[in-house]
Amino acid sequence: MKKSLTALLCAAALAACGQQQPADNAASGTTTAASLPAAAAGMVNIDTNRGPAQVPLKPERVAVYDWGVLDTLGELGVEVGASTEETSIEYLRDTVAKAKHVGTLFEPNYEALNEYRPQLIITGARTAKAFDQLSQIAPTIEMTVDNTDAVASAKQRITALGTVFGKEAEAKALEEKLDKAFADAKAAAQGKGKALVIQVSGGKLSAYGANSRLGGWLHKDIGVEPVDTAIKEGSHGQPVSFEYIKEKNPDWLFVLDRTSAIGEKGEAAKDVLNNPLVAETTAWKKGQVVYIQPAAYLSAGGARQLINSAKQAQEAFEKAK
């Protein structure tokens, strides 16, 4: 009994080390990892989406509930032992297949997770509601990327993860690769006109602005001017119509086919947009319609996702007349 009580107290202390400052502290910039007391032996201070945290250094048993983080860890050469039951992102399928399945992005399987005995749990926005409960099992950090400054935020996450897993050199190289991809895309986009980012889901349309997960990297990091600066931000964009697209008349349409991305049956985005009103836009007439890779929605902020998105945009702009 005494041993069991001691084990429980130790586990609670370890979990407490992974607790983070509230997200509003992180946003205000008043508290960072540098301001924390020196980390204890075997621990390290890092910045997360919820503020600074102390977590285990080089943990061997890691559970990941965010595909963007899974993406970045793969690029850093970090093996993940536990993750979600499945993923529709092609380049992450092998990683997920080899890992122990501990639930979904929205619903962790606590029994399976406890059996795995993780030393560190990494979450994203989709698992936010489970954060407190996950923190009772092991040190837990949220590493969601800030869409209002996607590249800079992604680099912060890369740096932090590199520090945790002893992959500092790999992190630096990955950040340089990310910077180059966006610099090349930005150069290709110069003078190519304005863009509108839209999502097609279940036959319905929504537009995304410069601070969104779909539009932020294009407008802010590549520098493509939005055709509409008054779009209301939301998790699924601002509902719009075919008339709206015609009225705004973008030079470029960047389109996410959400129906296809999440594996639902329904009319493809290309068919939905094959509309007389959309056909009157400059983007449609010039063939300047870019269908965004599903990973931009499903693993937003992942290093590989961002690099691939930048390269896709670069290639499209370079082909433009």
Secondary structure, DSSP 8 states (H G I E B T S, - for coil): -HHHHHHHHHHHHHHHHT----HHHHHHTS--GGGS----TTEEEEEETTEEEEEESS-SSEEEE-HHHHHHHHHHT---SEE-S----GGGHHHHHHSEE-B-SSSB-HHHHHHH--SEEEE-GGGGGGHHHHHTTS-EEE----GGGHHHHHHHHHHHHHHHTT-HHHHHHHHHHHHHHHHHHHHHHTTS--EEEEEEETTEEEEE-TTSTTTHIIIIIS---BS-TT----TT-EEE-HHHHHHH--SEEEEEEHHHHTT--S--HHHHH--TTGGGSHHHHTT-EEE--THHHHSTT-HHHHHHHHHHHHHHHHH--
